[in-house]
Amino acid sequence: MTDAQRILVVGGTSGIGREIASRYAGEGWAVTLSGRDADRAGEVAAEVGGGATGIAVDLSRPDDLPAVLADVGPLDHLVLAAITRDANTVREYDVAAATYLVTMKLVGYTATVHALRDRLSTAGSIVLFGGLAKERPYPGSTTVSTVNGGVSGMVRTLAVQLAPLRVNALHPGIVGDSPFWAGKDAATTAVRERTPTGRNVAMADIVDAVDFLIRNRSVNGVDLFVDGGWLLQ
């Protein structure tokens, strides 16, 4: 792997995605990051620095992805970090919200890979973001648990179909210093007290895990849980 790697971070305008983009821009990689809004993506790219570029990508509109990604590439690595949060139950099932999440994460992720498949280096990698709700559902996680289970299936079929390009998934625990969880002390404290490491997962831990999946040439088709051992409790 050379130093001048090229990477696209989908969902790179905030939170963990932004931290991933910043990491590689700081290492001199050619970074493209995306968000739903073109102006916002451009602003964040300028803040990230290192010559990063920003583009608008809306995963909930998969039919548009070939056109919006037409000018991207070639690429060595693709990180699909875009997520949306959804509270949905079987008793009070919001079909529109469920359809949006399934389209964005399962169809949108796959359609992005489809659009970029001929521009991805066979020596490179894809990292998909899932989540631990697939292992430990909670009230309101009906769609989230289902979709994150689908990410695991996606990893396996893509790893087979795109070989030797590597495809892996990262499933974070509660990331205590992320924009969503920062300040929610009651929730993060309860999780920390049940976590064997005695600490919440940090954004830096997730970025390091992404880097491991990108750089290790023998890790392929895996679901990597980054939760401090929380699932053991």
C-alpha positions as CSV (number, residue, x, y, z in Angstrom):
1,M,0.0,0.0,0.0
2,T,1.5,3.3,-1.1
3,D,1.3,6.5,0.8
4,A,-0.8,8.3,-1.8
5,Q,-4.0,6.4,-1.3
6,R,-7.3,7.7,-2.5
7,I,-10.4,7.4,-0.3
8,L,-14.1,8.3,-0.4
9,V,-15.9,8.7,3.0
10,V,-19.6,8.7,2.4
11,G,-21.2,10.4,5.4
12,G,-18.0,12.4,6.1
13,T,-19.4,15.8,7.0
14,S,-20.0,15.1,10.7
15,G,-19.2,12.8,13.6
16,I,-17.2,9.7,13.0
17,G,-17.2,10.1,9.3
18,R,-15.6,13.5,9.6
19,E,-13.0,12.1,12.0
20,I,-12.1,9.4,9.4
21,A,-11.8,11.9,6.6
22,S,-9.6,14.1,8.9
23,R,-7.3,11.2,9.8
24,Y,-6.5,10.4,6.2
25,A,-6.3,14.0,5.0
26,G,-3.7,14.6,7.7
27,E,-1.7,11.6,6.4
28,G,-1.6,13.1,2.9
29,W,-4.2,10.8,1.3
30,A,-6.5,12.1,-1.5
31,V,-9.7,12.4,0.4
32,T,-13.2,12.9,-1.0
33,L,-16.0,13.2,1.6
34,S,-19.7,13.4,1.1
35,G,-22.9,14.7,2.8
36,R,-26.4,15.3,1.6
37,D,-25.7,19.0,1.0
38,A,-23.1,20.1,-1.5
39,D,-22.3,23.4,0.2
40,R,-21.9,21.8,3.6
41,A,-19.7,19.0,2.1
42,G,-17.5,21.7,0.5
43,E,-17.2,23.6,3.8
44,V,-16.2,20.5,5.8
45,A,-13.7,19.5,3.1
46,A,-12.0,22.9,3.4
47,E,-11.9,22.6,7.2
48,V,-10.5,19.1,7.0
49,G,-7.7,20.4,4.7
50,G,-5.1,18.5,2.9
51,G,-6.8,19.2,-0.5
52,A,-9.9,17.2,0.5
53,T,-12.9,17.6,-1.8
54,G,-16.6,17.5,-0.9
55,I,-19.6,16.2,-2.9
56,A,-23.3,15.8,-2.3
57,V,-24.5,12.1,-2.0
58,D,-28.0,11.2,-0.9
59,L,-28.1,7.4,-0.3
60,S,-31.9,7.5,0.0
61,R,-32.0,8.3,-3.7
62,P,-30.1,5.3,-5.1
63,D,-31.2,5.8,-8.7
64,D,-29.2,9.1,-8.7
65,L,-26.0,7.6,-7.4
66,P,-24.3,6.7,-10.8
67,A,-24.7,10.3,-11.9
68,V,-23.6,12.0,-8.7
69,L,-20.6,9.7,-8.4
70,A,-19.6,9.9,-12.0
71,D,-16.7,12.3,-11.4
72,V,-15.3,10.3,-8.4
73,G,-12.3,8.0,-8.7
74,P,-10.2,6.0,-9.2
75,L,-10.3,4.9,-5.6
76,D,-8.3,2.7,-3.3
77,H,-10.8,2.7,-0.4
78,L,-14.5,3.4,0.2
79,V,-15.9,4.0,3.7
80,L,-19.7,4.0,4.0
81,A,-20.3,5.7,7.3
82,A,-23.6,7.5,6.6
83,I,-26.3,6.5,9.1
84,T,-29.6,7.7,10.2
85,R,-31.4,7.0,13.5
86,D,-34.8,5.5,13.6
87,A,-37.2,4.6,16.4
88,N,-39.7,2.1,15.1
89,T,-41.7,-0.6,16.8
90,V,-43.9,-3.4,15.4
91,R,-46.9,-2.1,17.5
92,E,-46.6,1.4,16.0
93,Y,-44.9,0.7,12.7
94,D,-43.9,3.7,10.6
95,V,-43.7,2.3,7.1
96,A,-42.3,5.5,5.6
97,A,-39.5,5.7,8.2
98,A,-38.6,2.1,7.8
99,T,-38.6,2.3,4.0
100,Y,-36.3,5.3,4.2
101,L,-33.8,3.6,6.4
102,V,-33.8,0.3,4.5
103,T,-33.4,2.3,1.2
104,M,-30.6,4.5,2.5
105,K,-28.5,1.9,4.2
106,L,-29.0,-1.4,2.4
107,V,-30.0,-0.3,-1.1
108,G,-28.0,2.9,-1.0
109,Y,-24.8,1.3,0.3
110,T,-25.0,-1.4,-2.4
111,A,-25.9,1.0,-5.1
112,T,-22.8,3.1,-4.2
113,V,-20.6,0.1,-4.5
114,H,-22.2,-0.8,-7.8
115,A,-21.6,2.7,-9.2
116,L,-17.9,2.7,-8.1
117,R,-17.0,-1.0,-8.7
118,D,-14.9,-0.4,-11.8
119,R,-13.0,2.5,-10.1
120,L,-12.1,0.6,-6.9
121,S,-8.6,-0.9,-6.8
122,T,-8.6,-4.6,-6.4
123,A,-5.8,-4.1,-3.8
124,G,-8.1,-1.8,-1.8
125,S,-11.0,-2.1,0.6
126,I,-14.6,-1.2,1.5
127,V,-15.7,-0.6,5.1
128,L,-19.4,-0.6,5.9
129,F,-20.9,0.8,9.1
130,G,-23.5,-1.3,10.9
131,G,-24.3,-1.3,14.6
132,L,-24.8,-3.5,17.7
133,A,-28.6,-3.3,17.6
134,K,-28.4,-6.4,15.4
135,E,-27.0,-8.3,18.4
136,R,-28.9,-6.6,21.2
137,P,-32.2,-5.1,20.1
138,Y,-33.9,-2.4,22.2
139,P,-37.4,-1.0,22.2
140,G,-37.8,0.9,18.9
141,S,-34.9,-0.8,17.1
142,T,-37.1,-2.9,14.8
143,T,-35.8,-1.4,11.6
144,V,-32.3,-0.6,12.9
145,S,-31.7,-4.1,14.1
146,T,-33.0,-5.6,10.8
147,V,-30.9,-3.3,8.7
148,N,-27.7,-3.8,10.6
149,G,-28.2,-7.5,10.3
150,G,-28.5,-6.9,6.6
151,V,-25.1,-5.1,6.6
152,S,-23.6,-8.4,7.8
153,G,-25.1,-10.3,4.9
154,M,-24.0,-7.5,2.5
155,V,-20.4,-7.9,3.7
156,R,-20.3,-11.5,2.8
157,T,-21.9,-11.3,-0.6
158,L,-19.8,-8.3,-1.6
159,A,-16.5,-9.9,-0.4
160,V,-17.3,-12.9,-2.6
161,Q,-18.4,-11.0,-5.6
162,L,-15.7,-8.3,-5.6
163,A,-12.7,-10.5,-4.7
164,P,-9.8,-9.8,-4.3
165,L,-11.1,-6.4,-3.2
166,R,-11.7,-6.7,0.6
167,V,-15.0,-5.9,2.2
168,N,-15.6,-5.6,6.0
169,A,-18.1,-4.1,8.4
170,L,-17.6,-2.2,11.6
171,H,-20.2,-2.3,14.4
172,P,-19.6,0.4,17.0
173,G,-20.9,0.4,20.5
174,I,-22.1,3.7,22.1
175,V,-19.5,6.2,21.2
176,G,-19.4,8.5,24.2
177,D,-17.8,11.5,22.7
178,S,-19.7,11.5,19.4
179,P,-22.0,14.4,18.7
180,F,-25.1,12.2,19.3
181,W,-24.0,10.8,22.6
182,A,-22.0,13.7,24.1
183,G,-23.9,15.2,27.0
184,K,-26.2,12.1,27.5
185,D,-24.5,11.3,30.7
186,A,-27.1,8.9,32.2
187,A,-27.1,6.7,29.1
188,T,-23.3,6.7,28.6
189,T,-22.7,6.1,32.3
190,A,-25.0,3.1,32.4
191,V,-23.2,1.6,29.4
192,R,-19.7,2.3,30.8
193,E,-20.6,0.6,34.1
194,R,-21.5,-2.6,32.1
195,T,-18.5,-2.5,29.9
196,P,-15.5,-4.7,30.9
197,T,-13.0,-2.0,29.8
198,G,-14.6,0.5,32.2
199,R,-14.8,3.1,29.5
200,N,-17.0,4.1,26.7
201,V,-15.9,3.7,23.1
202,A,-14.4,6.9,21.7
203,M,-14.4,8.3,18.2
204,A,-10.7,7.8,18.1
205,D,-11.2,4.1,18.7
206,I,-13.6,3.8,15.8
207,V,-11.2,5.6,13.5
208,D,-8.4,3.3,14.6
209,A,-10.6,0.3,13.8
210,V,-11.4,1.6,10.4
211,D,-7.7,2.0,9.8
212,F,-7.1,-1.6,10.8
213,L,-9.7,-2.8,8.3
214,I,-8.3,-0.7,5.6
215,R,-4.6,-1.6,6.1
216,N,-4.7,-5.2,7.1
217,R,-4.6,-7.1,3.8
218,S,-5.7,-10.4,5.3
219,V,-8.9,-9.2,7.0
220,N,-11.9,-9.8,4.8
221,G,-15.6,-10.6,5.1
222,V,-15.6,-9.9,8.9
223,D,-17.9,-8.1,11.3
224,L,-15.7,-6.2,13.7
225,F,-17.4,-5.2,17.0
226,V,-15.9,-2.2,18.7
227,D,-17.7,-2.0,22.1
228,G,-15.1,-2.6,24.8
229,G,-16.7,-6.0,25.4
230,W,-20.2,-4.6,26.2
231,L,-21.9,-7.5,24.4
232,L,-20.4,-9.9,27.0
233,Q,-22.5,-8.5,29.8
